[in-house]
Amino acid sequence: MMRHESVSTAMVTLLRRELHQAGWTARRLGETLDISEATAKRWLAGKGLTLDKIERLAGLCGMGIGDLAREAEQGQHGLA
């Protein structure tokens, strides 16, 4: 169970980093996805995320959810 949590946390951290590097702000995400800026900030904090939402956000960076999972998993192995 802990392993699952650490990988999912790593996925959100990686997603947040990728979005930031691609120039996505909470305001821009809100405008693009037709959500409030507050909702975008919650999602970026890892709150209220579903697999569908993660996939939508990852798609903005040209990634799929599988890409995020693989990179997060590799990052976890790198820390071990």
C-alpha positions in Angstrom: 0.0 0.0 0.0 2.8 2.5 0.8 4.5 1.7 -2.5 1.3 2.6 -4.4 1.0 5.9 -2.5 4.6 6.9 -3.1 4.3 6.2 -6.8 1.0 8.1 -7.1 2.5 11.0 -5.2 5.5 10.8 -7.5 3.1 10.9 -10.5 1.5 14.1 -9.3 4.9 15.7 -8.5 6.1 14.8 -12.0 2.9 16.0 -13.6 3.2 19.3 -11.7 6.8 19.7 -12.8 6.0 18.9 -16.5 3.1 21.4 -16.5 5.3 24.1 -15.0 8.1 23.5 -17.5 5.6 23.7 -20.3 4.4 27.1 -19.0 1.0 26.0 -17.6 -0.2 28.1 -14.7 -3.3 27.5 -12.6 -5.0 30.4 -14.4 -4.1 29.1 -17.9 -5.3 25.6 -16.9 -8.6 27.0 -15.6 -9.2 28.9 -18.8 -8.2 26.0 -21.1 -10.1 23.3 -19.2 -13.1 25.5 -18.3 -12.5 25.1 -14.6 -12.0 27.7 -11.9 -8.4 28.7 -11.0 -9.1 27.4 -7.5 -10.0 24.0 -8.9 -6.8 24.0 -11.0 -4.7 24.8 -7.9 -6.4 22.0 -6.0 -5.6 19.6 -8.9 -2.0 20.8 -9.0 -1.8 20.1 -5.2 -3.0 16.5 -5.9 -6.5 17.0 -4.5 -9.6 15.8 -6.3 -7.7 14.2 -9.1 -9.1 11.2 -10.9 -7.4 9.1 -13.5 -9.4 11.0 -16.2 -8.2 14.4 -14.9 -4.6 13.2 -14.6 -4.8 12.0 -18.2 -6.2 15.4 -19.4 -3.5 17.3 -17.6 -0.7 14.9 -18.8 -2.1 15.4 -22.4 -1.4 19.1 -22.1 2.3 18.2 -21.8 2.2 15.6 -24.6 2.3 12.7 -22.2 -0.1 9.9 -21.4 -0.9 8.5 -18.0 1.3 5.5 -18.8 4.3 7.8 -19.4 3.7 9.4 -16.0 3.5 6.1 -14.3 6.7 4.8 -15.9 8.7 7.9 -15.1 7.4 8.0 -11.5 8.2 4.3 -11.1 11.7 4.8 -12.5 12.2 7.8 -10.1 11.2 5.6 -7.2 13.7 2.9 -8.2 16.3 5.7 -8.4 15.7 6.7 -4.8 16.0 3.1 -3.5 
